[in-house]
Amino acid sequence: MKTRMRMLLLAAVALLAGACGSTPDAAPFQLPAENRLPVGATVIATAPPNQRNDNSCGRPEASLRPKSDSISAKSVAAIRASGKIRIGVDQNQFLFGFRNPSTGQLEGFDIDLAHEIARDLFGDPGAAELHPIDSSHRAQALINNEVDLVVQDFTPTCVRRKDIQFSSVYFETDQRVLVTKGSGINSAADLKGKKVCGIPGSTTLDAVFGLKDRPTVIGIENWLDCLTALQQGEVDAASTDMPLLYGLKIQDPNLEIVGDSMAKDVYAVGVQKTNTDLVRFVNGVLERIRNDGTWQRMYNDRLSVMGPSTGPPSPLYSD
């Protein structure tokens, strides 16, 4: 009985080995294409409102002038009494806001700015309570009182100003295209018939939808998922601001940034609509870091890969 069982077992092993090795022409298993995009990805078929060209509120980047007594104002005092300030940030944008895999800590230019705000508010940069949120949820997080501020490459627009407020501008950049090397895409004009990923609700979609021969736009909730889709060939390109493209490119040397500038962009801190005094306080922090060299140090530490800085942008105040 034992001999017979041993012979049957050996025969089964031989049959299995033959099955695995006798079909060299069999196609390797691949995930169905429809399942490879991240959860929530969708085709954006209709152009969103062109926020960059909307000046119905005047200059959307104009903010409130800092006041020395804003730290004692009601909204700021309430935050100080709580012992922390809740700040929405990103954890998927290398260079600006990302989680360091070695330490598990959030790092980046925006994270440094969040700590500087907490430093001036509490005397302790560690009093910043960081809340990672998706880019598409930035305004809603403020409206829902989930956070007090959003420091996350947030562009002030008139549409957004209907629901929230913004600080003065702390960063300026432009928009280009990220592709895989050897893709044959050398500029935005080559995106005709291609699939391009972007963040739903982002102002950078304006330039993509503005192309004469518009590509298919795939809306993906965060840039890390967009990077994965690009690596897997589910999209042909990504288009957004230069710092974010550099962050993606550093993570994959097979990618390259191509073409000329498609648009200009600016970043400001998002603030809850009713917290006017907090806007003035944050603008005071931004004045300090512009003037005492902190902004330049942050740039050198986090963004030097982009080349020399021209310095922090000058603020535009509405009063």
N, C-alpha and C positions, 0 to 999 in steps of 0.2 A: 504493500500500500504506500509506504513512504517513497519507494523508488518511483512508483507511478506518479505520485504527486510532484516529485522533483522534476520528472520529465515534462509534466504538463506546465510547470512553472517556467522551466527553461524555454519551452516552446512559445509560451506567451511573451516572454522577454524578447525572444528573437523576432516574433511577429511585430511587436511594438517598435523595435529598433529598425526593422525593415520599413515600417510605415513612416517613421520619422526621416529616414535617410534616402528613400527611393523616389522622392518627388521633388527634385531640384527646381523644377519649373513652377512650383506652386507659389502663388502671390503671397507675400507676408501679410499678416493680419493688420488691418488698419481700422481705427475708429471711424464710424460713419461721419462724413463731413458735417452733417447737420448737428452733431453733438460736440464738435470741437471748439466752438465759440463759448466763452464763459456765460454762465447763467445771467440772464437779464440783457444780453446783447440783442440789439434790434436794428433793423434798417431804418434810418431816418430819411423818409421820403420827401418831407416838406421842409422847406427852408425856414428856420426859426426867425423871429423878428431880428432885423439887423441892429444889434445893440450898439455897435461901435459908432454908427452914424446917427444915432438918436441924440439930439441935443435939446430935447424938449424941456429939460430941467436946467438948461444953461450948460455949464462945463461940469460934467459928472465927476471929474477928478478934483474939483474944488471942495475944500473941507473947512471946518471951523478953526479959527485961530486959537492956539493954546492960551490958557489962562493959568496964572500961578496959583490961584485959589481953587482950582478944579478938584484937587485931591480931597478937599473938605466938603464938596458938593454931595447932594443926597445919594445919587446913584453910585458914585465912587466910594462914599463912606459905607454904604451897605455892603459892597464887595469887600472892603477892608475888614469890616466887622465879621465877615464869614471866615476870614483867615486864608482865603484862596481865591484865585480868579480862574474860571473855567474857560479854556481856550481851545477852539476847534482847530485841528491841524491835520495834515496828511501823514500817512505812514507808508505810502507807496510811491513817493516822488523823490528819487535819489537826488541828492544835492540840496533840495529844499526841505523836504520832510520825509524821513524814512526810518525804519527800525533797523538798527545795526544788528546783524545776525550774531556778532561776537558777544555783544553786551546785552542785547534785548532792549536797549534804550533808544528813544527817538532822537534823531539828530538832523541837522541841516540848517540852512540859512533862516528859514521861517521859525524853526524851533529855537534858534538863538534869539530871534526877535521876541518871541513869546517870553523867554526868560528875562530879557531886558525890561519888558513891561512889568513883570512881576517884581523885578529888582527895585524899580522906582516906586512901585505901589506898596511893597512890604519890606523893602530892604533885603529881600531874600529871593533870588532867582528861582529857587526850588518851590516857591509858593504858586507857580503856574501849574494848574491841574490840566494836563493835556488830554484832549478827547479826540482820538482819530475818527474822522468822518470822510465819506466819499465826496469827491468834488461836486457831484450833482446835488448834494444835500446841504451845501454851505449856507445858503440863505435860509432854508427851512429850519436849520438847527438854531439860528438866531431867533426866528419868528416863534419857534416852539419853546424858547427859553431853555434849551438844552445846554447852551454855552453863552458866555458873556461877550466873547470876541471870536472872530475867525481870522487866523493868520495862515493863509493857504493860497498863495498866488491868486488872490481874489481881485478881479478887475471891476472898478466902479462903473456903473452904467445908470442911465436914467430909469430904465425898467427896474433894476434892483433897488434903486433909491426910493421907490414907492413903498417898499416894505422894510428897508434897513438903512443904516447910515454907514459912511466910510470915513476913515482917517485920510490924511494927506498921502500922496503916493510915496512909496519907499523903494520901488524898483521899476526900471524901464527895460524893455526888451523888444525883440521882433519875432515873427513867426516864419518857420520854414517847413521842410518836409524831411522825414526820416524814412529810409528804405534799406533793404538788404543790398549789400554790395553785389554788383553785377546784375541788378534787376532791370537795367535799361531805363530806369526812371532818373532823369537828370535835373528835372525842374518840375514846378507845379503844372506846367503845360502838358507834361507827359502823364498826368493822372487820368486822362480820358479813358473810360472803360475799366478803370481800376477800382479796388475797394480800399477805402481809407477810414481808419478808426479815429474817433474823437469822443469827447465827453459830452453827453446830452446837456444842453443849456449853456455850454461854454461859449464865450465870445469868439473863440478861435474857429468855430464853425462858420462864422460870417465869411471869412476869406475863402474857405473851401466851397461853400455854396455860391460864392461870387465868381468862381472860375467860369470861363466861357464854355468849356466842355466839362461839365460837372461829373465827378466820379460818383460811385455808390458810397454813401456815408454809413458806416457801421457805428452805432452808438454803444459805447462800453463804459461801465461805471467808473473805472479807475485806470491809470496809466500802466500799472503793472500787468493787468489783464490784457491791455492793448499790446504791450510788449510780447506777451505770450502768443497772442493771435498773430502777430507779425512773424515771430520765429517759426510758428507752425504753418505759415503760408495761408492762413485763413483771411488775412488782409494783406494788401500789397504795400501799404504805407501808413504812416501816422503823420499828422500835421498839428503842431501846436507851438508854443513859445520855445525859444532857444534853450533856456535853462532846463526845461523838462526834457527836451530832445537830447541834450548832452547827458542828462542823467540816465536816459534809456540806452544811449550809445555806449556809455562807460560799462554798462552791464553786459554788453554783447559786442565784441570787436568786429563782428561780421556786419554791423550796421554802419550807415553813413548818413550825414546830413547833406542835403543837396539843394540847389537852387538859390535864387535871390530872396530877399525879404518879401513876404506876402502881405504883411501888415505890422503895425506897431501895437504894443500892449503895455499896460502899466498895472502895478499891484498896489493895493491898499488894504488896511485892516478893516474887516467888517464888524459893525457894532449894532446892537439892538436899537430899534427905531427910537425908543423913548429915552435912551441914555445919552443925551446930548453932552453932558458934562464928562462922560467917559470918553467921548470923541476928542474933546479938548485935552483931556489928560494924556491919551495915547499920542496925540500930536505933539505934546510937550516931550514925551519920550523920544519920538522920532527926531525932534529938533536937537535933543541932546546927542543922540548917536550920530547924527550928521556932523555935529560940530566938534565932538571930542575924539573922533577917530574910531569910534566903536563900529560904525557901519563899514568902514574900509577894512578893519580887522576881520569882521565877519565875512566880507567878500573874499579876502585873502585866504581865510581858513576853509571856506566852503566852495567858492566858485572860481578859483584861480585857473581851473582847467579851461574856462571860457576865454582866457586871455586877460590882459590888463583892464582894470575898471576905469571908467571915466568919472567915477565918483557918484555919490548919491544924487538922485533927482531933487531939484528945488521944489519946495512946496508951493501950492496955489491955494490961497485962502479966500473964502467967500465973505468974510467980515473982519 
